[in-house]
Amino acid sequence: MSASIAGHGRIDPFLSKPKSEQMTLKGMVKCTRNMLGRYIGKWFYDKEIPFDAANSPCFLPIVNAIQRAGARVKPPTAYELSGPILDEEVAKVRKWIEEYKQTWLRTDITFMSDGWLNKVSKKEFVNFLAYSPKGRPFLSNKDVSWTKNDANFYIRLYDHIVEEVGDKHID
C-alpha cells in the first residue's frame, strides 16, 4: 500500500502499516485520531495559527463538516475563501448587526471605549463598544497615534462615534 502525503511524494507513516499487523477497532480509531491531530497540527504550525484557535466555537463544526463531506469533496480554494465565501459571511454579519441595532431602539446603549498601545508598531488605538442588555459589540477602532491626545481631541472623537451610532440610542 502506498500512502503519500498529497503533493509531497513521501510515505506517511500514519497511513501505511505493515500488512502483518492486525489492529483492533479501538486501535484504528486511536491511530486515525492521531493522524488527524498530526495533520491539523502541521497546518497550525505551518500557518502559525494560535493553538487557542482549537478552542474556538467554530473549530469542531469545521472538523465535523469535513468528516461528513467525505474524501470526494474538495476543500475551498483561496479564491473562494477570500471572495464569495467571505462575501457571504460579511453579508450575514452585517444583517446580524442591523438586527442587533434594532434592539437599541428599545433598550438604549452605554457607550464605552478602551485605549491601548501596540508595542511592536508603537501605535496607539482606541476601541469603541456599545454596551446593551443583548451584549457588547465592537463598534470601531481608531488609530490615534498621529494626534495630540488632549480633551478636545477626545470630545471630537466621541462626537464622531455618537454620530455614527445615533444619539437617540445613547443612554
N, C-alpha and C positions, 0 to 999 in steps of 0.2 A: 504494500500500500504506500503510495507516495502522497505526502501531505505537506505541501509547501505553503509558506506564508505568501498570500497574494502579492504578486509583484516583486517578491524578493528571491524566489527560487531556492530558498533554504528549507531543509526539512524541519518542521516544527515538532519538537519532542512531545508536545501535548496532543498532537493529532496522530502520531504514529507509535503504536505499541507492538512489540513482537507478537506474532500470531500465537505463540505457545502460552502466553499469559492469558488466563481467563479472569475476568473481573466480575465482581458481584454488581448488582444494580446499584447498591449504595456506593460502591467504589466508582462506578461510572458517573453517577451524579456528582460525587465529590471531585472527580477529575474534570468533568465538564464545567463545574462551577469555578474550579481553579483556573482552567483555560480562559473562561470568560473574564475572570478577575485580572488575569495577566494581560489580555488584550485591552481591556478598559484601562488598566494601569499604564500600559505602553502609550495609549492615546493621551492620558492625563499628563504623563511625563514629557512626551514629545511636544505638546501644545502648552505646557506649563499651566494646566488647569489647576486651580487650587483644590486640594483634597476635600475641602469642605463642600465642594460642589456635589459630592456624593450624598450629602445630607439635604440637598435641595428637594423641595416637594415635586420638582419636575423630573428628577433623576429616575426614580423607579418606574413612572409611566413610560419613559423612553425605553428602558430595558424591556418592559412588558410589551410595548408596541413592536419592538424588534423581534421578540420571541414569537408573537402572534403572526407577524408578517411572513416569517419563514425565509428560507435561503434564496428563493427565487425573486424576491423583491429587492430592487437596487436602492441603495440609500440616496438621499437627495444630493444634488451636485452643489458646489459652491455657488454657482449662479442662482440655483433655485432657493438656497438658503438666504442669499443676500438680495434676492429680487422678489419673486412672487410670494414666497413663504413669509418673508419679513413684512411685505406689504399687507398681507392678510392679518398677521399678528398686530401690526400697528393699527389697522382699522378696528380690530377687536378691542384694543386698549383704549383707543380714542372714544369708542362707543361706551365703554365702561366708565371712563372719566366723565363723559357727558351725563350718564345716568347718575353717577356719584354727585356731580354738581347740582343736580335737581333736588337732592336731599337738603342742600344748603338753604333752599328757599323756606324749608320748614324748621330747620334746626339752627341756622347760623353757624359760623365758624370762628375759631380763635386763630389769629394769625401768629405764626411762630417763625423764628429764624435762628440759625446757628452758624457761626463763623469758624473757619478752620484754615490752616496753613499747610500747603503741600510742601513737605520738607525737601523733596527732590528738586522740584521746579522753582521753589521759593515763591510760589504764587499764593495769594490769599483769596478765599472764596466765602460767599455767604449762601447758605441753603435756606430756602423758604418752604414752609409747610403750612398746611391748613388743618387745624385740629377740629374734629366734629365727632358726634357720638358714633358715627359709622367708621371712623378711623383717622389716620394722619397721613394723607397723601402728600407726596413731594410735589411742589409747585414749580420751582425753578432753582437755578443755581447761577450766581453772578460772580464773575471774576472781578475782584475789587483791588487787585494788585497795583494798578496804574493810577489809583485815585488818592486824593487827600482824604483820609478817613476821619472827617470831623462830623459834628452833629448835623449840619446842613446836608452833607452828602447822604447820610443815612435816612434823613427825612425824605429827600427826593427819591431815594431807592425804594423805601416803603410806599411812598405815594404811587410810584410806577407799578408796583406789585398789586396794590389795592385797586388801581385802575384795571389791571388785567383780570382780577377776580371779580370785581364789582363791589362797591362799598356797601350795597344793601345786604351782603352776606356776612359782613364782618360784625362780630359781637363786641 
